[in-house]
Amino acid sequence: MKNVGVVGCGLMGAGIAEVSARAGLDVVVAESSDAAAKAGVARLEKSLQRAEAKGKLDSAAEVLARIQVVTDLDALADREVVVEAILEDEAAKVALFKRLDEIVTAPDAILASNTSSIPIMKLGVATSRPTQVIGIHFFNPVPVLQLVELVPSLLTSDDTTARSRAFVEGELGKQAIDCQDRAGFVVNALLIPFILSAIRMMESGFATAEDIDRGLVLGAAHPQGPLALADLIGLDTTKAVAESLYEEFKEPLYAAPPLLQRMVDAGLLGRKSGRGFYTYG
């Protein structure tokens, strides 16, 4: 699969586009508006130039030339694999998969979602080809982290899963793990309750954000603390994944704490908004 489509050029979409182009693939990214497309191009340029400055890339311009950012979904018609990376909203994703089913013309094209938690089955049955719909879940920052979760639904064919693995491991050079189609998959089903516990600990006044994070970094050898990680993920995304997990399992450990809900309502989303549990310049 040499022709890749990505829907969304935010943090995740731009990262998926970047690693695909760095692997020599032809990439078309669809955004919702001219402003979003312009911001996406700027995000790609900044990341690629940083990689070039660090000696991890020969030519940022050469990689960028393999990426076309557009505002028309119809530009994805000839793609062999399309990865959806829009906001973590089930209704929006279902609507998008219905559109992609109408637009993408290649009979064996893979329609993939980068969702963190939404069941792949719900996206697959929105199309006329659920056997070709699969979860391909990357981790942020995509150019750095090697893990990808492969999530077939009950209707995803073995061929789609095998070709998705070949794309992820063979073309992109990532490492894939197999997950069942359950909310949260493997990583978030373990990670989100951990982050929510840290938020509850801070919310109760048991410990400060700084001490919670320092404790996990220095006492458990974590590369960063759970609250700093929540800021990196995005508090809106953290809340959305928690709600999806709670909807599916009805376990109290998955319920979003009031503090998290209020911070999202206030627009305090972490690094991407400049303020979350910490303030960013």
N, C-alpha and C positions, 0 to 999 in steps of 0.2 A: 504494500500500500504506500504509494508515493505522493498521493494527493490528499491532503488533510484539510478538514474544515473545523473551525472552532467558532462557537457562538458565545460571544461575550469576551471583552478584552480588559476585564478588571484584573485583580492580582492573579487569580487562578488561570483565567483564559489567556492572559498575556504570557504567563509562565509556560502553559501547554504549547502555545504558538512558538515561543522561543526555543524550547527543547526540540520541537519538531523541525524547525528551520535549521537549528544547529546540527541536526542529524542529516541534513541535506534534502529534506522533503519540501514540497511545494505547499504553502500554507495560505488559506484564505480565512480571514477572521471577519465575522459579521457582528456589527454593533448596532445599537438601537437608534443612534442619532449621530449627527456630525460632531457634536461636542464630545460625546463618548468615544467616538472613533479617534478624534484628535488626542484625547487624553490617553487612549490605549497606545497610540503610536509613540507618544512621549514616554510612556512607561517602558515600552520595548526598547527604545533608544537608550534610555538611562541604564537599564539592566545590561544591555549588550555592551555599551561603552565601559561600564564598570568591569565586566568580565574581560574585555580587551585590555584595560589598564592593568589588571591583575595578571595578565599573561595567560589567561585561561581560554583565550579566543584569538585567532589570527586577525580577523577582520569583522568588526561589528557591521560595517556597511554591507559586506557580502552576505551576511546572514539576514539582515533586514531586507535586502533585495528579494529574498525568497518569501517574504510575508506581505500579503495584500490585505489591508483593512478596509472594509466596505460597510455600507449601511443597508444593503439589499440582500436579504436571505437567499434570493434566487441565484446569487453568485456561488452558492454551495451545491448547485445541481449536479456537477460532475465529480464531486468528492467521493473518495472510496471509504473514508471513515470521517464521521462528523462527531466532535465531542462538544456536548452542551456544557457551558460553564456560566450560567446566569445565576441570579439570586436564588437563595435556598427557599423557594416557594413552590409548593406542589402544584397549585393551579396554573402558575406561569409555566412551569416545566411541562405539564401535560399539554397545554395549548401549543407550546413550541414543538413538541414531538409530533403533534397532529400536522403542523405546518411542514416540518422536515419530511414527513412521510409523503406529502404531496410534491415537495420540491426536489428531493434527491432522486435522481433518475437511475443511477447504477443499480442493477437488479440485486447484486450481492453486497451493497454498501452496508457498513456497520454504523448504526446510530447509537452513540454512547452518551452516558451522562456522568458528569463529575460530581454528582450529588454526594453529600456527606451522610445522608440518612434516609432519604425518601425511597420507598420500595421500588425497585426496578420494574416489577410487574405492573405497577400503576402507569408507568411510562410506556411499557411495551404494548399494553392492550389499547393504548390511545392511537396506535398505528395499525396498518394492515399487515405488518411484518414483524410481529413480536419475537420471532426466532432470531432476528438480526439486531435486537436491542439488548444492550448490556451496560453494566456499570463499569466505568474505568475511572477509578477515584485516585487522583494525584494528591500530593501533600505540599503544603506551602512552607518555604519557597520551592516551587517546582524545579527550577534549574539546579537546586542543591540537594534536595531530598530524593533518595533513590527508590523509595517504596511506592508501589501502585497496587491498589486493591482491585481485583477482578471480581465482578459480582453478576453472575448470570441469574436470570429469573428462572422459574420453573419451565418457561416456554423458550428460553434461549437455546439455540442449537449448539451441539458440541463443536461444529465447524466455526461458528461465530466466536466461541470461547477460545478455540485454538488459534484463530487468526488474530484475535485481540491480544493474546499472549505473544504471538510473533511480532506484532506491532510494538508492544510495550517493551519487550525484552530484546528482540532482534533489531528493530529500527531505532528505538529511543535509548536503548542501553540501560533501562530501568530494571528493577527486580519486582516481580509480581507475587502476591499471595492470593489464594483462593478464598472467597467469602461466600457465605449463604446470603440470600436476599432477605435479610432482616435489618430493621432500622439500626443504624449505627455501624453495621458491618462488624469488622474486628476491632480496629483501632479506636474509633469513637465510642463504641460500646464499653470500652475499658477506660478511655481517657475522659469523657465528659463527666461521669459521676465523680471522678477524682477532682476535676476542676470545680464542679459544683460544691463539693465538700470544702474546698479551700475558700470559696466565696462565702459559704455559710459560716465558716470559722471566723473570717474577717467581719462579716455582718454582725455576728454575735458579740464582737469585741474581745474575743478570745486571744487574738493576735493581730498585729498590723500586717498589711500586704507585704511590706519589706521583710518582716521576720518570717512570715510563712514561706516566701520565696527563697530567702536565704537558707532557711532550714532544709528545704528540699535540695537545693544546689549543693550545700556543704555537707549535709547529713545523709543524703541519699544519692549523691553523684549525678543528679539530674542536670542537664545542660542549662536549663532555665526553670524558674519556678512556675507553678500552675497559673498564677494570676498574670504574670508577664506573658505566658503562653496564650492565655485567653485574649489578652490585648493583641497579640500577633494574629491569632485566628480571626478575631473580630467578635465583639460581644453580641452583635446581632446574629452572626452565624452560630455562635455557641448556644444562644437562646433557641434558635430554630432547630438545631440538632437535639437539644434537650427536650423540646416539645414533641418532636417526632418520636424520640425514644419513649417518652412518657405515654404518648398516644397509643403506641404499640404494646407496651409491657405493663403500664399502670403501676410501676414500681416507684415509691416515694423518692428513691435516690436519683431518679431522672427528672424530678420536678424542678423547674427553674426557680431559684430563690428570689424573693421580692426585690432585693438589691439589684440583681441582674436585670430584672424587668424594668425597674425604674431607670437604670443607666441607659438601657436601649431606648426607652421613651424619651430620654433627655438628649439623645444623639451622642452619648459618650460611648463610642464604639471601639475604642482602643487606638492602635497605631494609625489606622486609616483616617480617623477623625481628629487625631492629635491629642486625644485624652481618653483614658479609660481608668484602669486602676492606677496607672501612672500617666504623667504628662510628657508629651513628646514635642520636640522643637520642629 
